[in-house]
Structure formats: structure tokens, C-alpha cells
């Protein structure tokens, strides 16, 4: 009976030693995998994830700013052109009404011809408005795709050194409600994107 007790105590001590080694070994492994290079000079013990505030990036990324300004200019030019044509059409319609009230048309057919012409002109203006709106939407979509591609291509290159497992996008705090500022790489990414863009 004493021998069995001694054997059990030896096994128990051996199990405690093995358990102790496993726990310490896991702590060292977890620490090693939990560390990643945040900057070239410092290591930090945080998760290999980061986020980018997209609103801030778009406000400060030169390509996004220039694209947005060009789009706004194009929109203004289209609106101006449409407004000029709409005012001309209104003036012609007012003139038509005036002539109609004063019986200035030589015949009823001539008045109907003029009315038809003005109606076609109004339809043409509506079609032009729809066409310009569609063109602006297409340009906006193309710019959005270029912007997204520009950022995604840059981030793949950027992440070769940083080795983040996950980079999230945050728009007006929609996706990330609370986060440590240490995970925010917006400023660094914006500066790098602008530097790359200015070299083109």
C-alpha cells in the first residue's frame, strides 16, 4: 500500500511539473505571437490588427481631394449649361404665351407648330438632364473604383512590412464604436499615399 502511495505521489509531482512547463511554454508562445512590429524601432504587445478612418483618409488624400474637386466642377458646369438652356426655353414659352394671347400667329397651324417645337425642346432638355446625370454617376463610380483600387493596392504593399492580420475600415464610427488609438493607422497611411501620389 505504501508503494502505491509513493508511486501515485511521484506521478502527481511529475504531472504538476509537466503542467507547469506547459503553462510557462504557452505564455512564451502567446507573447511571441502577440508581438508584432508597429514601428521599425519599437515592439508592442497588441493584436496584429489596425483600422483606417475612411472619412479622414478621403479628406486628406490628395488623389481623393482632386478627384472630388474635378467631379464637383463637372457637376457645376453641367448644372450651369442646363440652367441656361432652361431659362432660354422659359423665355421662349413666355413669348409663345404672349403671342397666343395677342393672336399674333397668322394661323392656328402656325401656333400648333410653335407649341410642338417648344414641347420637343422641353423633352430634349429633359433627356439632356438625364444623360448628364447618368454621365456624372458613371464618372463618380469610376473615381470611386480608382480610389478603392489605389488604397487596396497600397495597403497590400504597406502590409508586407507591417504584417497586420486584419485592417478594418471605419466610416463615421459606424463599424468600430470604441478602439484604442494605437490601432489607428489613418495618418500614417494617408501620408504614405500622398507621398506616393505626389511622385507620379
C-alpha positions, 0 to 999 in steps of 0.5 A, spaced: 500 500 500 505 504 501 508 503 494 502 505 491 502 511 495 509 513 493 508 511 486 501 515 485 505 521 489 511 521 484 506 521 478 502 527 481 509 531 482 511 529 475 504 531 472 504 538 476 511 539 473 509 537 466 503 542 467 507 547 469 512 547 463 506 547 459 503 553 462 510 557 462 511 554 454 504 557 452 505 564 455 512 564 451 508 562 445 502 567 446 507 573 447 511 571 441 505 571 437 502 577 440 508 581 438 508 584 432 512 590 429 508 597 429 514 601 428 521 599 425 524 601 432 519 599 437 515 592 439 508 592 442 504 587 445 497 588 441 493 584 436 496 584 429 490 588 427 489 596 425 483 600 422 483 606 417 478 612 418 475 612 411 472 619 412 479 622 414 483 618 409 478 621 403 479 628 406 486 628 406 488 624 400 490 628 395 488 623 389 481 623 393 481 631 394 482 632 386 478 627 384 472 630 388 474 637 386 474 635 378 467 631 379 464 637 383 466 642 377 463 637 372 457 637 376 457 645 376 458 646 369 453 641 367 448 644 372 450 651 369 449 649 361 442 646 363 440 652 367 441 656 361 438 652 356 432 652 361 431 659 362 432 660 354 426 655 353 422 659 359 423 665 355 421 662 349 414 659 352 413 666 355 413 669 348 409 663 345 404 665 351 404 672 349 403 671 342 397 666 343 394 671 347 395 677 342 393 672 336 399 674 333 400 667 329 397 668 322 394 661 323 392 656 328 397 651 324 402 656 325 401 656 333 400 648 333 407 648 330 410 653 335 407 649 341 410 642 338 417 645 337 417 648 344 414 641 347 420 637 343 425 642 346 422 641 353 423 633 352 430 634 349 432 638 355 429 633 359 433 627 356 439 632 356 438 632 364 438 625 364 444 623 360 448 628 364 446 625 370 447 618 368 454 621 365 456 624 372 454 617 376 458 613 371 464 618 372 463 618 380 463 610 380 469 610 376 473 615 381 470 611 386 473 604 383 480 608 382 480 610 389 478 603 392 483 600 387 489 605 389 488 604 397 487 596 396 493 596 392 497 600 397 495 597 403 497 590 400 504 593 399 504 597 406 502 590 409 508 586 407 512 590 412 507 591 417 504 584 417 497 586 420 492 580 420 486 584 419 485 592 417 478 594 418 475 600 415 471 605 419 466 610 416 463 615 421 464 610 427 459 606 424 463 599 424 468 600 430 464 604 436 470 604 441 478 602 439 484 604 442 488 609 438 494 605 437 490 601 432 489 607 428 493 607 422 489 613 418 495 618 418 500 614 417 497 611 411 494 617 408 501 620 408 504 614 405 499 615 399 500 622 398 507 621 398 506 616 393 501 620 389 505 626 389 511 622 385 507 620 379 
